[in-house]
């Protein structure tokens, strides 16, 4: 198991992976349009790791700011 002190990094890792996976597919299709499936998958898999790299660091850098916003918008849990 990964130690709890790495929770934020592990969360950013998996969240950025899932978001980059979905968004790179959508944007590949939007930018390139319809094409044979094998071609689409090849172009998508080229875009995905690039998107993931930037999404991971964006998630790490923006997390403190987003936590502050959420903390101001969400009522504390009642015991």
C-alpha positions as CSV (number, residue, x, y, z in Angstrom):
1,X,0.0,0.0,0.0
2,X,1.0,3.6,-0.7
3,X,1.5,5.7,2.5
4,X,-1.4,8.1,3.3
5,X,1.0,11.1,3.0
6,X,0.9,10.5,-0.8
7,X,-2.9,10.7,-1.1
8,X,-2.9,14.0,-3.0
9,X,-0.4,12.8,-5.5
10,X,-2.1,9.5,-6.1
11,X,-5.4,11.2,-6.4
12,X,-4.0,13.7,-9.0
13,X,-2.3,10.8,-10.9
14,X,-5.5,8.8,-11.4
15,X,-7.9,11.8,-11.8
16,X,-5.6,13.3,-14.4
17,X,-5.3,10.0,-16.2
18,X,-9.1,9.5,-16.5
19,X,-9.7,13.1,-17.5
20,X,-6.9,13.1,-20.1
21,X,-8.1,9.8,-21.5
22,X,-11.6,11.0,-22.0
23,X,-10.8,14.6,-23.1
24,X,-8.0,13.5,-25.5
25,X,-10.6,11.1,-27.2
26,X,-13.2,13.9,-27.5
27,X,-10.7,16.5,-28.8
28,X,-9.1,14.1,-31.2
29,X,-12.5,13.5,-32.7
30,X,-13.5,17.1,-32.7
31,X,-10.3,18.3,-34.3
32,X,-9.9,15.5,-36.9
33,X,-13.4,14.3,-37.6
34,X,-14.6,10.9,-38.7
35,X,-11.9,8.4,-39.8
36,X,-11.3,4.7,-39.7
37,X,-11.3,3.4,-36.1
38,X,-7.7,2.1,-36.2
39,X,-6.5,5.6,-37.4
40,X,-8.6,7.3,-34.7
41,X,-7.2,5.1,-32.0
42,X,-3.6,5.6,-33.2
43,X,-4.0,9.4,-33.2
44,X,-5.8,9.3,-29.8
45,X,-3.1,7.2,-28.2
46,X,-0.5,9.7,-29.5
47,X,-2.4,12.6,-27.9
48,X,-3.3,10.8,-24.6
49,X,0.2,10.7,-22.9
50,X,0.9,14.3,-23.9
51,X,-2.5,15.4,-22.4
52,X,-1.9,13.2,-19.3
53,X,1.5,14.8,-18.6
54,X,0.1,18.3,-18.6
55,X,-3.1,17.3,-16.8
56,X,-1.2,15.7,-14.0
57,X,0.9,18.8,-13.2
58,X,-2.1,21.0,-13.7
59,X,-4.0,18.9,-11.1
60,X,-1.2,19.1,-8.7
61,X,-0.7,22.9,-9.1
62,X,-4.4,23.7,-9.0
63,X,-5.5,21.4,-6.1
64,X,-4.8,23.9,-3.3
65,X,-6.7,26.6,-5.0
66,X,-9.6,24.3,-5.8
67,X,-9.7,23.0,-2.2
68,X,-10.0,26.6,-0.9
69,X,-12.9,27.3,-3.3
70,X,-14.7,24.1,-2.4
71,X,-14.2,24.8,1.3
72,X,-15.9,28.1,0.9
73,X,-18.8,26.7,-1.1
74,X,-19.6,23.5,0.8
75,X,-21.0,23.4,4.3
76,X,-19.0,21.4,6.9
77,X,-20.2,17.9,7.7
78,X,-22.4,17.6,10.8
79,X,-21.1,15.1,13.4
